[in-house]
Amino acid sequence: MATKKYTVTLPEDLAEEIRAEVGSGGFSRYVARAVERQRERDHLHELVGWWEAEHGKVTEEELARAEAERLAIQRLHAERKARSVPDSQAG
């Protein structure tokens, strides 16, 4: 994929946190992936709008079930991540 250099402004604390995590060489890749994820979310939001126009609004019960599932997945991810940290780095 062709790339082009752009200048963007980010909050310094956020940028430094990301750079510390991914290193200077991974910074652009990290930002590109974040922008891609945001575009996916934007497209999903558009899809939900189309769905609701055709089938009616998502109910509070449906939202609550989806949120409960999201939180369960988030907990599972955190548990797996905690198990993957070597003992010398934990705590």
One Martini backbone bead per residue (centre of mass of N, CA, C, O) as a GRO file, in nm:
protein
   91
    1MET     BB    1   0.097   0.036   0.022
    2ALA     BB    2   0.064   0.350  -0.004
    3THR     BB    3   0.229   0.640   0.125
    4LYS     BB    4   0.183   0.939   0.336
    5LYS     BB    5   0.279   1.231   0.473
    6TYR     BB    6   0.162   1.368   0.785
    7THR     BB    7   0.023   1.621   0.993
    8VAL     BB    8  -0.036   1.586   1.342
    9THR     BB    9  -0.227   1.651   1.640
   10LEU     BB   10  -0.139   1.557   1.974
   11PRO     BB   11  -0.145   1.468   2.272
   12GLU     BB   12   0.137   1.432   2.444
   13ASP     BB   13   0.068   1.203   2.641
   14LEU     BB   14  -0.042   1.008   2.429
   15ALA     BB   15   0.202   0.993   2.241
   16GLU     BB   16   0.407   0.893   2.459
   17GLU     BB   17   0.258   0.637   2.536
   18ILE     BB   18   0.270   0.506   2.259
   19ARG     BB   19   0.576   0.521   2.209
   20ALA     BB   20   0.650   0.346   2.458
   21GLU     BB   21   0.497   0.090   2.351
   22VAL     BB   22   0.599   0.089   2.019
   23GLY     BB   23   0.780   0.289   1.932
   24SER     BB   24   0.889   0.488   1.681
   25GLY     BB   25   0.843   0.273   1.442
   26GLY     BB   26   0.519   0.219   1.538
   27PHE     BB   27   0.351   0.479   1.534
   28SER     BB   28   0.222   0.500   1.252
   29ARG     BB   29   0.086   0.223   1.260
   30TYR     BB   30  -0.092   0.280   1.503
   31VAL     BB   31  -0.245   0.522   1.386
   32ALA     BB   32  -0.356   0.380   1.137
   33ARG     BB   33  -0.519   0.167   1.294
   34ALA     BB   34  -0.696   0.370   1.446
   35VAL     BB   35  -0.828   0.492   1.195
   36GLU     BB   36  -0.947   0.231   1.087
   37ARG     BB   37  -1.128   0.175   1.333
   38GLN     BB   38  -1.294   0.433   1.310
   39ARG     BB   39  -1.410   0.372   1.032
   40GLU     BB   40  -1.555   0.116   1.119
   41ARG     BB   41  -1.737   0.258   1.323
   42ASP     BB   42  -1.872   0.448   1.123
   43HIS     BB   43  -1.991   0.221   0.947
   44LEU     BB   44  -2.152   0.086   1.172
   45HIS     BB   45  -2.331   0.329   1.237
   46GLU     BB   46  -2.459   0.336   0.958
   47LEU     BB   47  -2.578   0.051   0.967
   48VAL     BB   48  -2.761   0.096   1.209
   49GLY     BB   49  -2.931   0.312   1.074
   50TRP     BB   50  -3.042   0.129   0.852
   51TRP     BB   51  -3.163  -0.087   1.034
   52GLU     BB   52  -3.356   0.101   1.193
   53ALA     BB   53  -3.515   0.200   0.944
   54GLU     BB   54  -3.623  -0.100   0.884
   55HIS     BB   55  -3.661  -0.232   1.213
   56GLY     BB   56  -3.594  -0.038   1.423
   57LYS     BB   57  -3.511   0.026   1.721
   58VAL     BB   58  -3.300  -0.034   1.958
   59THR     BB   59  -3.328  -0.173   2.250
   60GLU     BB   60  -3.248  -0.172   2.578
   61GLU     BB   61  -3.220  -0.477   2.599
   62GLU     BB   62  -3.022  -0.512   2.363
   63LEU     BB   63  -2.807  -0.323   2.476
   64ALA     BB   64  -2.758  -0.477   2.741
   65ARG     BB   65  -2.666  -0.743   2.613
   66ALA     BB   66  -2.431  -0.625   2.452
   67GLU     BB   67  -2.279  -0.506   2.698
   68ALA     BB   68  -2.240  -0.771   2.850
   69GLU     BB   69  -2.074  -0.904   2.627
   70ARG     BB   70  -1.848  -0.694   2.612
   71LEU     BB   71  -1.755  -0.723   2.909
   72ALA     BB   72  -1.683  -1.024   2.893
   73ILE     BB   73  -1.466  -0.991   2.677
   74GLN     BB   74  -1.291  -0.790   2.832
   75ARG     BB   75  -1.229  -0.979   3.071
   76LEU     BB   76  -1.099  -1.205   2.909
   77HIS     BB   77  -0.872  -1.036   2.796
   78ALA     BB   78  -0.746  -0.954   3.069
   79GLU     BB   79  -0.688  -1.241   3.166
   80ARG     BB   80  -0.502  -1.324   2.932
   81LYS     BB   81  -0.299  -1.097   2.966
   82ALA     BB   82  -0.216  -1.165   3.259
   83ARG     BB   83  -0.111  -1.457   3.185
   84SER     BB   84   0.116  -1.341   2.968
   85VAL     BB   85   0.269  -1.226   3.202
   86PRO     BB   86   0.545  -1.234   3.341
   87ASP     BB   87   0.630  -1.258   3.669
   88SER     BB   88   0.852  -1.022   3.656
   89GLN     BB   89   0.609  -0.811   3.547
   90ALA     BB   90   0.427  -0.848   3.766
   91GLY     BB   91   0.305  -0.610   3.993
   0.00000   0.00000   0.00000
